[in-house]
Amino acid sequence: MPLLPEEPQIHESAQGPRATPASSRTAPTPRPVPGPRPARPGRPGPVRPSAPAQRTPREQQTAPSGAAAGATPQIQLIPASVEGALDAAEEAVDLLLDSGRAPGEILVITTGDPHPWAAHELSFGETAYWAQHDAGDDVFHAQSTTAARATTRSVVVVALNGGTDEAAASTLPLALGKAGSLLIVCGDPQRINSILGAGV
């Protein structure tokens, strides 16, 4: 009789090792590649209205070739202070990704300090940094001083997180030219309107 209770224990322990390879298959899935997005998983939404960001990607998905054929990109302004412009840009990127936009369609340009992702990637050298841009499979972050080298992407997000008015005045028309269908500018609305009015 003591053998009968042992048999189920043998079967249970036999099933245990079978579950181990399945769990080891899921172990390689952690992705260390996307730098800026994991730092802000709970940030999107409460401050920024989600409706405009969700409407625009649907419009862009229905006519991406029309935007590439020379149509003027749509411009969306997100009010933000100089200190909050980078956070506002990150929230805009999160909303775009949540609405189904592919990461490789988004370019983020900063006018002040570089985005932390760009600063980190540049520490490995410019060749590796621009190779990631050329691969085009993730959101790319550039500073206004090097943004001219970036290629056109469907969406360009500009964070007016510092820099001079001259830098902003040259960056916004450049960003508009790089945007295939949507330009999102995060910064002081009066400053943005005066620059866009004069430069575009």
C-alpha positions as CSV (number, residue, x, y, z in Angstrom):
1,M,0.0,0.0,0.0
2,P,2.7,2.6,0.6
3,L,3.7,2.1,-3.0
4,L,0.5,3.5,-4.4
5,P,1.0,7.0,-2.9
6,E,4.5,7.1,-4.2
7,E,3.4,6.4,-7.8
8,P,1.5,9.7,-8.2
9,Q,4.5,11.5,-6.7
10,I,6.7,10.0,-9.3
11,H,4.3,11.1,-12.1
12,E,4.1,14.6,-10.7
13,S,7.9,14.9,-10.5
14,A,8.1,13.5,-14.0
15,Q,5.8,16.3,-15.2
16,G,7.9,18.9,-13.4
17,P,10.9,18.7,-15.6
18,R,8.7,18.8,-18.7
19,A,7.5,22.3,-17.6
20,T,11.1,23.4,-17.1
21,P,12.1,23.5,-20.8
22,A,8.9,25.4,-21.6
23,S,9.8,28.0,-19.0
24,S,13.4,28.2,-20.3
25,R,12.0,28.9,-23.7
26,T,10.3,32.0,-22.4
27,A,13.5,33.2,-20.7
28,P,15.1,34.8,-23.9
29,T,12.1,37.1,-24.4
30,P,13.3,40.0,-22.2
31,R,14.3,42.8,-24.6
32,P,17.1,45.1,-23.5
33,V,17.1,47.0,-26.7
34,P,14.4,49.8,-26.3
35,G,16.0,52.2,-24.0
36,P,13.6,55.1,-23.4
37,R,10.2,53.4,-23.4
38,P,10.6,50.9,-20.5
39,A,11.5,53.8,-18.2
40,R,8.0,55.3,-18.7
41,P,5.5,52.3,-18.8
42,G,2.8,54.0,-16.8
43,R,3.2,57.6,-18.0
44,P,1.0,57.8,-21.2
45,G,-2.4,59.3,-21.0
46,P,-3.5,61.3,-18.0
47,V,-2.0,64.6,-18.9
48,R,-2.3,64.5,-22.7
49,P,-5.6,64.0,-24.5
50,S,-5.5,60.8,-26.3
51,A,-8.1,61.6,-29.0
52,P,-6.0,63.8,-31.3
53,A,-3.1,61.4,-31.2
54,Q,-5.4,58.4,-32.0
55,R,-7.2,60.2,-34.8
56,T,-4.1,61.3,-36.7
57,P,-2.5,57.8,-37.0
58,R,-5.7,56.4,-38.5
59,E,-5.8,59.2,-41.1
60,Q,-2.1,58.6,-41.9
61,Q,-2.6,54.8,-42.2
62,T,-5.3,55.3,-44.8
63,A,-3.2,57.5,-47.1
64,P,0.5,57.1,-46.5
65,S,1.3,57.4,-50.2
66,G,-0.6,60.7,-50.4
67,A,1.6,62.2,-47.7
68,A,4.7,61.0,-49.5
69,A,3.5,62.5,-52.8
70,G,4.1,66.0,-51.4
71,A,1.1,66.7,-49.2
72,T,1.9,69.0,-46.3
73,P,2.2,67.1,-43.0
74,Q,-0.4,67.7,-40.3
75,I,1.0,69.8,-37.4
76,Q,0.0,69.0,-33.8
77,L,1.1,71.3,-31.0
78,I,1.4,70.0,-27.4
79,P,1.9,72.7,-24.8
80,A,4.8,72.1,-22.5
81,S,7.4,74.0,-20.6
82,V,11.1,73.8,-21.6
83,E,11.6,71.4,-18.6
84,G,8.6,69.3,-19.6
85,A,9.0,69.2,-23.4
86,L,11.0,65.9,-23.3
87,D,8.4,64.2,-21.1
88,A,5.6,65.5,-23.4
89,A,7.5,64.1,-26.4
90,E,7.9,60.7,-24.7
91,E,4.2,60.6,-23.9
92,A,3.4,61.5,-27.6
93,V,5.6,58.6,-28.7
94,D,3.9,56.2,-26.3
95,L,0.5,57.2,-27.6
96,L,1.6,56.7,-31.2
97,L,3.0,53.3,-30.4
98,D,-0.2,52.4,-28.4
99,S,-2.3,53.3,-31.4
100,G,-0.4,51.0,-33.7
101,R,2.3,53.2,-35.2
102,A,5.4,51.2,-35.9
103,P,8.5,52.3,-34.0
104,G,10.5,52.7,-37.1
105,E,8.1,55.4,-38.4
106,I,9.0,57.8,-35.6
107,L,11.9,60.4,-35.3
108,V,12.3,62.4,-32.2
109,I,14.4,65.7,-32.4
110,T,15.5,67.7,-29.3
111,T,16.6,71.3,-29.5
112,G,18.3,71.4,-26.1
113,D,20.1,68.5,-24.4
114,P,20.1,65.2,-26.3
115,H,17.6,62.6,-25.4
116,P,19.1,60.1,-22.8
117,W,18.8,57.3,-25.4
118,A,20.8,59.3,-27.9
119,A,23.4,60.2,-25.4
120,H,23.8,56.6,-24.4
121,E,24.0,55.3,-27.9
122,L,26.5,57.9,-29.0
123,S,28.8,56.7,-26.2
124,F,29.3,53.6,-28.5
125,G,30.4,55.8,-31.4
126,E,28.6,57.7,-34.2
127,T,28.9,54.7,-36.6
128,A,26.9,52.4,-34.4
129,Y,24.4,55.3,-33.6
130,W,23.7,56.0,-37.2
131,A,23.6,52.3,-38.1
132,Q,20.6,52.1,-35.8
133,H,19.0,55.0,-37.7
134,D,19.7,53.3,-41.0
135,A,18.2,50.0,-39.8
136,G,14.9,51.9,-39.3
137,D,13.3,49.4,-36.9
138,D,13.0,51.5,-33.8
139,V,12.2,55.1,-32.7
140,F,15.3,57.2,-33.4
141,H,16.3,60.2,-31.3
142,A,18.5,63.0,-32.8
143,Q,19.6,66.4,-31.6
144,S,18.7,69.4,-33.7
145,T,22.4,69.8,-34.6
146,T,22.5,66.4,-36.4
147,A,18.9,66.0,-37.4
148,A,19.6,67.1,-41.0
149,R,21.4,63.7,-41.5
150,A,18.2,61.8,-40.5
151,T,15.9,60.5,-43.3
152,T,12.2,61.2,-43.6
153,R,9.9,59.3,-41.3
154,S,6.1,59.3,-41.2
155,V,6.0,61.1,-37.8
156,V,8.5,63.6,-36.4
157,V,8.2,64.6,-32.8
158,V,10.1,67.8,-31.8
159,A,10.9,68.6,-28.1
160,L,11.7,72.2,-27.6
161,N,13.7,71.3,-24.4
162,G,16.1,74.2,-24.6
163,G,18.5,75.8,-27.1
164,T,18.2,79.2,-28.7
165,D,15.3,80.7,-30.6
166,E,17.6,80.4,-33.7
167,A,18.1,76.7,-33.1
168,A,14.3,76.2,-32.8
169,A,13.7,78.4,-35.8
170,S,15.9,76.2,-38.0
171,T,14.8,72.9,-36.4
172,L,11.1,73.3,-37.0
173,P,11.2,73.8,-40.8
174,L,13.7,71.0,-41.0
175,A,11.5,68.7,-38.9
176,L,8.5,69.7,-41.1
177,G,10.5,68.6,-44.2
178,K,11.4,65.3,-42.5
179,A,7.8,64.5,-41.5
180,G,5.9,62.3,-44.0
181,S,2.5,62.9,-42.6
182,L,2.6,64.3,-39.0
183,L,4.8,66.8,-37.1
184,I,4.2,66.9,-33.3
185,V,5.9,69.9,-31.6
186,C,6.1,69.9,-27.8
187,G,6.9,73.3,-26.3
188,D,5.6,76.8,-25.5
189,P,2.6,77.4,-28.0
190,Q,3.4,81.1,-28.5
191,R,7.0,80.4,-29.3
192,I,6.0,77.5,-31.6
193,N,3.4,79.6,-33.5
194,S,5.8,82.5,-33.9
195,I,8.5,80.3,-35.2
196,L,6.3,78.2,-37.5
197,G,4.6,81.4,-38.8
198,A,7.9,82.9,-39.7
199,G,9.7,79.9,-40.9
200,V,7.1,77.9,-42.8
